[in-house]
Amino acid sequence: MKSNNSVFYYFVLFIFLPLISVGQGVNKDYFRSPVKPGGRNYLSGNFSELRPNHFHTGLDYKFGGQEGEPIYAAADGWVHRIKISSFGYGNVIYLKHPSGHITLYGHLRNFNPKLAAYIRTKMYEAKANDLEVYPEPGELPVKKGEQIANGGNTGSSGGPHLHFEIRDSLDRAMDPLLFGFPEILDNTAPTPQKIAIVPLHIDSRVNGKFQRLEVTPVASGSSYKIPTTIQITGKVGIEIQSFDQLDGASNRNGFPTFELTDETGLVFKQVVDIVDFNYTRQFLLYTHQNRFSKLYAQPNLKFDFISPKSPEAGHLELEPGKKKTYKLALRDAYENERKIEFSLQGQDLERNVNDGGAPSRATVSYLGNILKIKAPITPNGGLAKFFVGAHAFEMLPAYQDSQSRTYLWDMDFGIPEEIDICSEVVILNIKSRIPAGKEHLFADSKVQIRFEEQTILDDLFLRINHKGASSNPQLEINDGNEYLWNAMDILWDVTGFPGNKETYKVYQVYGNGGKSFVGGTWEGNSIRFKTRNFGTFVLAQETVKPSVSPVRVNSSELRFIIKDNLSGIQSFEATVNGKWVLMRYEHKQAVIWSEKLDDQPFKGPVILKVTDQAGNVTEWKGTL
């Protein structure tokens, strides 16, 4: 039988269904601050901030380095989700509101007594140390301003703070600052750091060359400008590195709006005020190295916050000799604005271009689908031959000077197995072009890679190197500066590998020599694994078991330090007198501790089993 509270919230939900069905707007009087309402708040992060591999989708409230800050419900509602986890948002509460909005409160130290008792009971029922629960609507009602938790540092958090989000009924993150929290002040306009001009086609040039040009704007009163006119040929795009600062805080934050105009009006506009979590990894296509925002349309970009809705929005092109001045406005959520002025001038395609010093040997680089080879001038001539399948294509340099020559090749036309540039033969390790948005299977003699429809962000030119002896094989797939949308499935044939297949797994190796556990399942002489990262993969084993050090073991509490030297902790389980005991985990301190379901003292045999990712198990035993 439903409680009166449950009936009331079902009634409220029914009344507001028409509003929910048409989506949620921004009501500045609806939400109350979850931290120090009516006081003064400072942020260490805000919405649309560029973070490693993702947009930041909420506000990070500072606590002055201390845990325990009271956290309040931003509006009337009910608990929609509640989760205990060692990673991600850590201890987190999701509230659903009659308007259809969802608010999220992450990295919490603890829940209020009612919610703590609720989730603890569910964890004992499930015998799970990490658990996510979806209560029925109205089962756990909350009132606006009610304390629901205390702030902490749980999950993947670098210090005590509250991560707060506002989402719509489709679970898309919205910019909380648009809802009006007067506790947060911002009277400072965004600051530009660098502007990049990039070629978008094989016949595009920036100052005569096929290059990415980064320029630092200089202050000019309250605005900024680029003092020199930049020459362009063909279609180019603009990218920008910039930040915003809020009053009283030194953090460099993000901001939602970029607007590019010329004398005729709007050229390109981007407003990041809502983010669909289905497409968050698209961030990696939208940015350059997580630092620059790309202010131009891309064919495979799924984000829907740019205008005009045109496949060539932001693609800039000028007739030779024509000069145009552009203004780029940077605008934060408080409507503070900074403008950058710069000029571009159209230029004919030139063959003789000063390109600086020449390399001692040919250098190969890639910009999207364009292969670029820069080589020293040679008396043997400059006519290159590109061998594609059974065909050979002769090509003069795209441009050259007295020291160097530069060749450009569109790999959409075909992937050259080798290029004879007279002075040497360049061998490429590009194996295949993988089209975005389609299933694809690549195979060579040692590896099979399956790409699903949503594995890659953009058309991919797959580069593979097989290195090392059979006793220590290495598999290189592209490099760490390229990104995937979702995981690719890899079957790696390591015939001749002498290691014990029960103990060896796949690890990714980084430039500093560190390893990260990937895993894998053996299928005969091959191992199958999934990864969302490019890079170098090796086989390694971990024979050292996790370490377990008791800190406090008594009738009131069990507390241990648990560590693993390579693959990482996978799971742990504790029992006292044969009964399962809930153990909480804080991976940053490597601490686990017990939480009782009742006040009964611990008594009898104590067993703690800790398992690492490689399957090694350590068992600690004691008696109370």
N, C-alpha and C positions, 0 to 999 in steps of 0.2 A: 504494500500500500504506500502511495506517495505521501510525503509530508506536505503540510500546508505551504512551506517555503517552495517545495518542488512545484506544486500546483500554481503558485503565484508566478514563478519564473517561466513555466510553460505558457501561462497566460500572456506575460509580457512579450515572450518570444513570438507568440501568435500575432499580437497586436502590431509588432514591428516588422513582420515578414515582408509587407509591401516595400518598406524602406530598405530592408536588407537586399531584396531582390534587384534593386536598381543601382546597387553599389553605394559606397560611402563617400561623402564629401568631407570637407574640412570645417569643423565647428569649433571655433576658438574658445567656447565656453564649456565644452563637454568634458574635457579631461583636466584633472588636477595633477600637480607635480607629484611623482612617486617618491621624491626625496626633498626634505625640508620645504614642504609647501608653504608659500608665503615668505620664505627666507631668501637666501642667495645661494645659487648653485653654480658650479664650474664643471666644464666638460673636458675630458681627455680625448674624446672622439665624437664625431657627429655623423649624420646621414650623408651618404654618397662619397664619403672619404675613401681614397684609394688605399687599400690594404693589400698585403701580399696575396695575390690570386683571387681577390674578391672585393666587391663594394662593401663598405660598412653600412649595415642596414638599420642602425638605431643610434641612440645617444649613450655615451659612456659617462656616467656621473662620478665625479671624484669624491673620495671620502677622506682625503688628507692622509692616506697611507694606513688607515685604521679599518679593521673590520667591525661589524656590529651596527652600522647605520640603520635606523628604522626605515623600512620600505613600505609604502602605502599603496593601496589600490587606487588607480587613477580615475576610476568611475565605478558605478554600481555594475554588478554582473555576477558571474559564477565561474568557478574553476573549470576551464575547458581542457587543459592538459596540465600534468604535474610530473616532473621527472627528477630522478636522482642519477647522476652520471659522473664519472671521473674526468670526462673530457667534454669538448664542445662548450655549451652554456653551463655545464656543471649542474648545480641544483637550480631548477628553473620552474617558474609558474607561468602558465598562459591563462589569462582571463578573457572570457567572452562577454560582450556587452550588448544590451538591448538594441543599440544602433547597428549591430552587426560587426563592429570593430573587434579586434583581438589585441590585447596588450600583453607583452612578454617582459618578464623580470628575470634576468639571468645572473649567474655567478654568485648566487645567494649563499650565505654562511649556513642559515637555518630557516625553516618555515615557522610560522606561528604554531602554538601548541596544537590547535585543531587540525591543521594541515599536516603537521609532523606526525601526529598519531595516525591519521588516515593513511599516509603513504607507508609508514612503518608496518602497519597491519597488512597492507597489500604486499609488501616485500616479503614478510614472513610467510604469507599464504603462497607466494610464488617461489619462495626460497631463492630469491635473486638479490644480489648485492647492488645491481644497477637495474632500474625499472622505470618505465614510462606508463602512465595510466591516464585514461580518458574518462573522467567522471561523467555521470548523466547530467544534462542541463538542470540546474537548480539543486543538485545534490550537495554542492558546496558553495552556497551563496556568499557574496562579499558586498560590502557597502563602500561607496566612495570615501576615501580617507581612512579606511580600516587598515591597521597594520597587518600585513600578510607575511612579512619575513624580516630578516636582518641581512644587510649587505655583506658580501664576503669576497672570496678569491678562488672559488671552486671552478673546476673545469679548465679549459684552455685560457686562463686569465693570467696576465702578467703582473697583477697587483690588485688590491682591493678596489672594487668599483661595481656599479650597477650597470648592466647592459639593458637598456629599455627600448622596446619597439612598439610601434602601433601598426597593425596590419588591417587590411580590409577583409570582407567576408570571403574573398577568394584567396586569402592567406598571402597576399602581396604586401611587402613592406612599404609603408608610407613615411614621408619625412615628418617626424614628430614636431620639429620646430615650426612647421606651418600651422600647428594647432594652438600656438601661443602659450608659451610658458614664461611668464614675466620674471621668474627667478633666474633666467639665463639672459645675459646682456651681450649685445654685439653691435658696436657702433663703428666697426672697422671694415673697410672694403677689402676684397680678396687681393692678393699680391701675386703678380706673375713672376716666374723664375726664368723659364726659357720657352721660346717658340721654335718649333721645327717645321720646315717646309720639305715635303717628301714627294718624289715622283710617283705617279699612279699608273703609268703605262710605259712601255718600252721606249717610246719616242719622247717621253717627258724628260725635261732637264731642269736643274736648279743651278743658276749661275753657270750654265753651259755644260754641266756634268750630270750624270745619272748618280745622284747622291742624296743622302739625307743631310740637310743643313740645319744645325741648331744655332740659334741666335739668342743672345741675352738682351731683353728690352731694357732701356734706360729711363729713369724717372724724368718726367717733364711736367712740373707742377704737381697736380693731384693725379695725373695720368701717366702713362708710359708710351714710349714709341721705339721703333727700330729706325735708327738714323739713316741707314743706307737703303737704297732701292734694290730689291732682289730681282734678278732676271729669271724669267721662267719660260719654258717651252713645253707645249702640250699641257696636259692636265696634272695639277698638283693638289695636295691636300695640306691642311694646317693641323698641327698638333701642339698642345700646350701643357707645360708643367707649371703648376701654380698651387696656392694654398690660401686658406682663410684663417683668421685668428679671432677668437672671442675675447671680450673684455676680461682682463684680469687673469688670463691664462697664456702660457707660452707655447702650448701645443699648436702644431700646424694641422689644421682640420680641412675638411672638404667643403664644397658648396655646390648648389644644384644647377646653376644656369650659365651657359655660354651662348652668346649671341653675336654672330658675325654679320656686318652690314657693309654695303658700299653706297655710292651716291644714289643708287636706284632703290635702295631699301634692303630688306632682309635677304641674306644669302644662305645662312644656316643658323639653326637654333637647336640647342639641346637643353632639356630640363629633366634632371634626374630627381623626380619627386615620388616615384613609385617603382619598386623592383620586384619582378616575378622570380621567385626562388627556383622555378624550373629552368631559368636561364642565367643564374648567377655566374656560372663559369664562362659565359659569353664576355664577361669582363676582360678576359685574357685576349680576346680578339679586339675588343674596343680600345684597349690601352697598348702602349708601347713599353714593354719591360716594367709594367705596373706603375709607371711614373707619368707618362704623357697621355692625355686624353686625345683621342683622334676625332677631329671635328669634320668628319666627312663620312658619307654612307659607304658601306661595304656590302657586297652581294650576299654574304652568308651571315651577317650580323642579325641576331634575333631580337635585340632590344628595340623597344618601340617608343623611345623618348626623343627622337630627332625629327626635325622638320626643315624643309618641306618633305613630304613622303615621296621621295624620288630616288631612284637608284644612283643618281649622280649628284645628290645634294652635297654641297660643300666641295665639289670638284671644280677647282678654279682654273680658268684658261683665258689667255689674252692673245689678241692678234699681235704679230711682230710690230714693235714700236709703240704700242698702246700702253699707257701707264694708268694704273688705277690705285686709289688709296682705300684701304679697308680699315674698319674699326671693329675691334673685338671687345665686347663688354663681358666682364666677369661679375656675376651677381649672386650674393648669398641669400639665405632664406629671410633675412631681415631687410632685403632690398638695398643693402649697401652695394655700390657698384664702382668698378674700376674699368677704365677703357685703355686699350692699347691700339695705337695707330701704326700702320705699316703700309708700305707701297710695293707693288709688284709691277714689273714691266715685261711685256711680251718680247720674245727674242726668236730669231730664226734658228733652226737646227744647224749647229756649227760642227765642222769636222776637225778643225784645228783648235784645240782647247788646252790651255795651260793646266796641267793636272798635278803639279808638284813633282817630287822625286819619284824615281822608278824603283820598284822592288827588284831584288837580285834575281828572283824567279817569279813565275806567274803566281798570282794570288787569286783565289776563287771565293766569291761571296754570293749571297742570295738575298733578294728582296722580293718576297712573295714568289711569284712564278718566273721572275727574271733572274737569269744567271749572269753574273758579271765576272769577267776575267781581265785583270790588269797585268800587263807584262812589259818588260823592258824592250826598247827598240832594238832590232837586230838587223844586221846586213843581209840576212837570208830572206828578207821580205816581210810583208805584213798580211798576206792573204791566208786566212785561217780556213781549215776544213773541219766541219762539224759532222761527225759520223753518227747517223741515226738509223738504226736497223741496217737495211741494205743500201741506204742512200748516203751520199756525201754532199754537203752543202758548203760552197765556198763563200766567204764573207770577209769584207774589209773591216777594219776597226770602226766602231761607232764614232770614236774621236781619238785624237792622239796629239802629242806635242813632240819636242825634240828628244825626250827621254823615255816616254812610255806610250803605250797604246792600250785602248780599252775596247773589249768586245762585249756585246750584249746578245743574249739569246732568250727567246720566249719559250719556256719549257712546256707550255700548253701545246706548242706545235710538235713537240717530241723531245725525248730525253736523250742527249748525246751519250754514247758509250765512251767516246774519247774525242778530244779536240786537238788537232795538229796546228799549233800556232807558229810554225817554222822554227822557232828556237827550242821548242820542246813539245812533248805530247802530254796533254792534261787528261788524266783519267778520273772520271767522276764515280762516286760510290752511290749515286742515286739509283735505286732499284725500280721504283714504280711511282706513278702519280696516282694518289688515292683521292677520289672525288668526295667532296663533302656531301652529306645528306643521303648517302647510299651505303648499302651493305657491300663489303668487299673482302675478299680473301687473298692475301699475298703469301706466296710460298717460294722458298729456294731450297737448296739441298739440306739446310740445317735448321730452318725456322719456318713456322707457319704463323701468320698474324691475322686474326679476324677483327675487322672493323664493322661495328654495327652502324645503323643509320645515324645515331647521335654520338659516335665516338670522337670524331674530329670536328674542330671548330671551323676550319677552312680547308680548301683543297691542300693536300699534303704531298710533298715530294719526299718519299721515304728513303732514308739513308741508313744502311746497315753495314756494320763491320763485324766480322767474326775474328776474334783475336785469341792468343794464348794457345798453349798446348792442350791436348785432350785431358790432361790431368788438372788443368786450371783454365777452363774455357771462359771467355768473356764475350758478351753480346752487347754491342753498341747500337742504339737506335736513336737517330737524330741527336739532339743535345738538349740540355736542361733549359735553354732559353726559348724552346718551342713547347707548346702546350696542347693538351687534349681536353675535350669536353667531358667525356666519360671514358671508362677503362677499356683498353684493348685486351683481347684474349690471345695469349702467346703459347705456342707449343714449340719448345726448344729441344732439338735433338743433340744430345751430348754423348753419342756413342763413343765408347772408349774411356769414359770417365770412371776412374777406379774407386771413387768414394762410396761409402755406405749410403744407399738410397733412403734408408730409414732416418738418417740424421742430417743429410744435406738438403738445404732449401735455397731458394733464390733470395739474394740481397741486392739492393741498389748501392753502388759505390759512388761517392762524391769526390770532388776535386781534392778535398783535404784528407782523403783516405778513409773517412768515416763510412759506415755501412748502415743501411736501413732495411729492416726485415720486410720482405715481400711475400714469401711463402711458396706455395706450389704443391702440385700433386704429381707423383711419378706415374708415367704410363710407359712401361718398358724402359727403353733407353732415352726417353724424352721426359721432360718435366713441363707441366702446364701451369701457367700462372696468369694473373690479371694485374694490370697496372695502369694508373692514370698519369704516369710520368714517363717522359723520355729520359735517356741517359744510358749509363753503363751498368750491366747486370752480371753478377758472378754467382757461383755456387759456394756456399760456406756452411759450416756446421757449428753449432753451439753445444758443447759437451758439458759446460759448467752449469750446474743447477742454480736456480735462484737462491739468494741468501735470505735467511729469516733470522731477525734478531729481536728477541722479546724486550719490550720497554716496560710494560706493566701487565702482569698476569695475576689477577686476584679475583675474589668473589664479586667485585663490583665492575671490573673492566678487563678486557683483553686489548692490548695495544702492541703492535709490532712495527718494525722497519723491514720492508721487503724490497729487494733490488735484484736486477738482472743485468748482466754485463754486455749483452749483445742484442738479442731479439726483442726483449721487452716482456713485461708481465702480461699474460693472457687472462688468467683467472686465479681466484683464491676461494677457499671454502673452509669455514671453521665449524666445529661441533664441540659441544660440552655435554658429556654424559650421553653421547649419541644423538643429541638434539641440535638441529641447525641453528647457527647464530648469525645474525646480520652483521656484516663487517663493512664499514665505510672506508673509502680509499681517497687519499689525496696524493696524486702521483708526483706533484712538484716537490713534496717533502718525503715521498716514498713511505708514507705512514698509513697503516690500516688500524681501525679501532672498532670496538663492538658497540652496538646499540641494542639494548634489551627491549623485549616486547612487554615485560612486566617487571616488578620489583624483586623477583625471586633471585637470591644470590646464585652465582655460578658455583657448581660443585660437581666433582667427578673428573673423569679423564678429559683432557683438552687436546684436540687434534686440529692442526692447521695445515692445509695442503695448498701449495702455491705452484702454479704451472706457468712456464714461459711460452712464448710463441712457437718455439721449436719443439715443444712437448716435454721438456725436462721438468721433473716434479721434485719439489722438496717438501718433506713432511716433518713438521715440528710436533712433538708430543710432550705433554705435562699432565700433572694431576693437581686438582684443587680439593 
